[in-house]
Amino acid sequence: MPRSPSSPAFWRSPLRGPWFTSVLGVVLLVGITVLFVTGLLSYAAYNPNLSAVNDKTPDKGILGFYLFSWPTGPVWLYRLTQGVHVTLGVALIPVLLAKLWSVVPKLFALPPARSLAHALERLSLLLLVGGALFEFTTGVLNIQLDYVFPGSFYTLHFYGAWVFIAAFVTHAVLRVPTAFRNLRQVRRPRPRPERVGPRPGPEDPHPGQADPRPGAGPLADAGEPARPEDELVAPDPLPPTVSRRGALGFVGGGSLLLVATTAGHGFDGPLRETALLAPHGGAEPGSGPNGFQINKTAASRGITATETSEEAWRLVVAGKGRTVRLSRAELQRLPLHSAALPIACVEGWSTSDQWWRGVRLRDLAGLVGYDRDAAPDVLVESLQRRGAFRVAALRDNQVRDPLSLLALFVNGEDLTPDHGYPARIIVPAAPGVLNTKWVARMTFGDL
């Protein structure tokens, strides 16, 4: 038996073949397209063109061509798009691994480049496979809150996505017609290939098998050269232990299992406890009105009871050359409004609607001389001294939305320290990191 992976006879699995690979490829074609679109939407939701504090990719250039002012409605928009992005990404992992397994013989094919065009195709495949592994790995690490990679996840995942999608589109343009042609083959059985070359003899231990020599493929009996996709068929396969449809069922079952153990982090109550593979699975943190999910605790960000006490804490509101300082008691004497809004984070987890009550952001802008119906952007600063998005910017449409609040209460009770006491931002359809907790200062004006 050949011991070199460069020999076609080295790969003996009877599962490999153009139909099996094509089914997986079409699933990835649809799934990765949805992943890319929802990923772009997530990037837009951060409003990176608004302020340098929100933009972790300042050199993006034309890659930011599509950016737009992220809307504030429907209020569950980011919860939906990011929930789909993360859950679908996890579900596609078995499909991706199966697809890579199905084409691994091509990785060892010799010569490595038969022509300039073939060399360019191999290079695009290197970017495609490397980009896929990089994006899926960093995405899973982000879900698990394991930031073991160098640099910012936000930056690495963004640029990695563009490299990957460029290779993906190139590969799709070249291979999609072939994939659909292979899928159609299941409707009409192909004729049994006849042997090309000498008749079976004593030196031929596998009579009836397709000749593995170059130029002899499954269609060689029709006078056609071997097709690249036919190179996946083992010339001397082992006896099958499972059908290709059975293998696809196994892959699909793996995807469903991952969905079942991940998707629950987008819900509250018992369903969240099914999210065994997500750090925000399991029981809710505590009970009562503030017993819903969080990412960062007050202790982890160095927030002390002394600095958030009624005596010490003041909200600074600035703009148009004016500054107003307000205690929490003074904020409560302003007109208060309520809004039912969820919290949704980039890791894919979210809560159901919580009942927030506080002062509208546009009313705070009015305190420093802005027309409430024409309130500008705002820069929000937190008491926390470290961590990403300690300072965050909100766009003018977010400030003017009547549901956007500086919240003082949630579900009828004071905020707890972990939920941002004494005051926090809550904006409809915004990523969780823009809903700044432990707010210390708000500066209104064009950013």
N, C-alpha and C positions, 0 to 999 in steps of 0.2 A: 504493500500500500504506500502511495506517495506520502512523504512526511513534510513536504513543503507546502505552506498555505498558498503559494502562487500556482499550484497545480489544481485544476478544476476537480480532479478526483479526490482531493483532500477533503472537500466539503460534501458530505454524504447525506445530509438531512433531506428526506423526501418532501418536506414542507415548502422548501424554497422554490419559488417559481414566479413568473410574471404576474399571474392572477393574484396570488397572495400579497405580493409587494404592492400591486396596484390598488387593491382594496385599502390597505393601510395608508397609501399615499393620498388617496382621495379624501379619507377621513381627516388626515393632517392638513390637506389643502383647505378644507372648510374651517376646521378648528383653528388653525394658526391665523387664518385671515380674521376670524372673530377676535382672537387674542390680540392681534396687532391693532385693530381698530379700537377695542376697548382700552388697550394700553395707551394709545394716543389720546383718548378722551380723558384718561386719568391724568396724563401730563398736562392737558389743557385746563383741567379743574384746579390745578395749582396756580393758575394765572401767572406763568413765568415771565410774561412780557410786562407785568405790572410793576415789579420792583425787584431790585437785586437781591433782597432778602428771601424772596420766593424762588428765585431762579438759581438752580444748582448747575445749570449748563449754559453759562454766559456766552460760550463760543459756538452755539448751535447753528448760527448762520441760517442757511436756507432750510435746515431741518425743522425750523419753527414756522414754515410757510403757512401752515393750516390753522394756527392758533387763533382763538376767538374769545370773546368775553364769556366766561362760563356762566350759564343761566342759574337762576335760583329756584326754578321749578321744572318739573315736579319735585317736591321736597325729597323724594326717594331716589332721585336720578343717580347720584353717585353710589348709593347703596346697591342699586341694580347693576350698573356698569362694572363696578369694581368687584362685586360679588361674582358676576359672570366671569370676569377676567381671571380671578384667582381659582375658582372652582373648576372652570374649564381647563385651565393650565395644569392643575393637578390631575384631572381626569385623562389628559392626553399623554401623561408620562408612560403608561404601559404601551400605548400605541407607538410613541416615538421609539421606545426601546425595541419593540418588535420590528419596526421598520428598519432600524439600524442593523438588527440581527439578520434580517432577510437579505440585506445587500452587502454584508461584510465580506463575502468573497471578492467583490470588486475592489476592495481596499488593497488586496494583495496581488491583484492582477499584474502581470508583466507582459510587455514592457510598461513602465509607469506612464509613458506618453508615446502614443503612436504617431502623433502629428501635433502641430501647433494648436489646432482646434481641440484636440483631445486633451492636451496639456491645460488649456484654459478651462475646459469642463472639469478636470480633476481639481484645479485650483478653486473653482466655484463650489465644488463639493466639500473641499476642506473648510471653506468659510461657512458653508451651510451646516455641516455636522458640528464644527466647533462652535458656531453661533448658537445652534439649538441647545447644545449641552450647557453653554455658558448662561443663556437666558433662563433655561429651566432650573439650573442649579441655583443661580442667584435669586430667582423668584421663590424657590422653596425655602432657602435660607432666610429670606425676608419674612415669609409667612411665619417661620419659627422664631423670629426675632434674634437670629444668630448672625450678627454682622461680623463674620470672621474674614471677609474679603477686604482688601486694601481700598481705601477711598470710600466715597459715598455710593450707596446702593442706587440712589436716584440718578446719579451721573452714569455709573457703569451700566445700569440696565437700559438707560435711554440710548446711549451710543451703541451698545451691543445689539439692541433691537434693530437699529437701522442697518448695521452690517449684516445681521442675520436676514432681514427681510429682503435686502438687495440680492443676496445669494438665493434666497427662497424663490423670489419672483423669476430670476434667471433660470433656475432649475425647473420651475413650474412651466414656463414657456416652452422649454425644450422637451419636457417629459409628459405633460398632461395629455396630449393627443394619444401618445402610446399607452398611457394608463387606461384611458377609456376604451381604446381598442382591445386591450387585454381583458377588461371587464366584460366586454361583449362576447368574448370567446366562450364564456360559461353557458351561453344560450345555444351555441352550436358546437358540439364536440369536434375537436380537430382530428383529422385522420391520423392513425397510428403512423409515426414516422418510420420510413424504411431506411435500412442501413445504407450508408454511402461508403464505398470502399470494398476491400476484399471480403469474400464470403467467410463466415465463421469457420475457424479451424482450431486445431489443438492449441495454437498460441493465443486464441481469443477466448478467455474464460467467461465472457458475458455476451453470448449471442443474443441478438434481438434488441440490444441497447443502442441508443443513438451514439454514433461515433463522436468521441470527445475532441477529435482533432480540429484545428482551426479550419473554419469554412464549412464545417458540418454541423448544422443546427437542426432544430425540429422542423424547419421548413426546407431543408436541403433537398428533400425528395421532389420538391416543386421547382427545383432549379434556382432557388433564392439563396443568397448568402445568409449566414447566421446573423440574427439580430442581437443587439446588446442585451435586451431583456432575457433572451433565451440562455445567456451565459449563467443565469441564476439557477438553472435546472441542473441537479447533480447528475453527472453521466453514469455514476454507479451508486444509486441511492440505497440506503439501508431499508429494511422492511418497515413500512409505516406503522406506527402505534396510535396515531390519531390523524383524523382527516384535517385538511386545511380549514374547513369550516369549523371543526372542533377547536382548532388553534385560535381562530378568530374569536370564537365564543369565550375561550380562556382569557384572551386579551380584553375583550369587552367586559367580562366579569371582573377583571382586575380594575378596570376604569370605574365600574359601578361601585365597587368596594371602596375605592378612594373617595368617590363622591359622597358615599354614605358616611364616611368617617371624617369628612372635612366640611361639607356644606352647612352643618348645623351651627357653625360659628356665626352665621348670618341671622340667627334667630334667638329668641329668648326662651326661658323656661326649659322643660325637659328635652326639647329638641337640641339645645346647645350641648347637652351632655353626650350626644352622639359624635361630636367633633373630636374624636380621640387623637387625630393627627394635627390638631391646631392648638396653639397655646391658649386660645380663648375658648376652648371647650370646657366641659365639666360644669360644675355648679356655678351659679352667679356669685360674684364677690360680695358676700353679706346679704342682708335682707332689708326690707323696708323701702321707702321711696328712693333712696340712693343706691339700692342694690342692683345696679346694672354695670355692664362691662366698662373697663378703663384700660389704657395702655400704661400710663405713667402715674405713680403715686406721688403724693406731696413729699414724702420722705426721700424718695429716689431723686428728687430734683432739689433737695435742700431747702424746702419751704418749711418755715418754723411757725409755731403758733404765735410767737411774739410779734413777728412782722405782719401777720394777718389779723391781729387783734383790732377791735373797734377803735382803740386809742391810737394805734400806730398807723393803720392802713388808710391811705387816701388814693382815690383815683384822680390822676392828672389828665385833664382834657385840654388839648391845645389846638390852635389853628387861627389863621388870620391875625397873628400877632397877639392873640389873647390866650390866657391860661386860666382854667377853672379847676379848683381842687374840691373833691367831694368825698365825704365820709360815706360809709355804707348806709347810715341812718338818713343822710341827706338824699342819697339815691332812692331810697324807699319812699321818700316824700314826692318824688317826681311821678308823672303818670306812668303806671305800670301796665304792661300788656302780656298776654300769654300766647304761646305757640306750641303746637304738638310736632316735634321734629325728632328724627332718628340721629344717631351718630354712626358714621361709616368711615373706616380707616383703610389705608392702602393695603394692609395685610389681608383684606377681604372680609374681616369681621364687621359686624354692625349690630345695632340694637333696634328694637322696635321704637315706635314714637314714644318719647318722654314728654311730659307736660312741663314746659319751661315758663318762667315768669320773670320779667325784668324790664329794663328801660330800652326802648328802641334805639338802635344806633343812629338813626337819622335825627332823633330828638337830642341826642348828645351832640351831634354836629350843630344843631341849632343853638346850643348853649354858647358856642364860640362864634356865632354870627353867620352861619351858613343857612341858606334856605333849605328847609327840611326836604322839599321835593326836588332839590338839585344838590343834594349832599355829595361831596367828593369822595375820593379814595381815603382810606385810613390806614395808618401804621399802628399796629397793636404790639405793645411790649409787655412781657410777663415778668413776674418776680423771680422766676427760675433763672439761675445763673449759668446754666450749661444745657447742652442738648440742641438738636436741630429744631428750627422754627421757634426758638425762644422769642424771636421777633417775627411777625408775619404781617402781610399786607392783604387788605380786602379791597376789591374793586368797587367803584361807585354804585353799580347796580346792586351789589350785595348790601352796601350800606343803606340804600334807599328802600330795600324790600321791607315791608311792614312786619315780616316774621323774623327779621334779623334783630337779635337782642343782645344786650349785656345782661346775662341772666344772673339773678340773685337767688332764685329758688328753683327747685325741680320737684315735680310730683307733690306739690303742696308743702314742702319742707325746705329749710335752708340747705344750700349746697354743703356737702361735706368737704373737708380739705382735699381728699383725693379727686373730687369732681370739680375743684377749682375755687373753693371758698377763698376769698369773699365774693368774687365775681368772675365770670367767664363769658367768652363769646359763644354764641350759638347762631349759625347761619344755615339756611336751608340749602341742601344739595352740595354743601362744601365738604372736602376731605377733612377728616378729624383733626389733622395737625393745624388746620387754619381756625379751628374753634378754640382759640387760645384760652388756657386756664390761668388762674392767679393774675388777672390783668392788673397792671400797675399804671400804664400810660397809654393814651390814645391820641394820635396826632393826625388831624384831618387836613387834607390838602392834596393837590395833584402830586403823585409819586412818580 
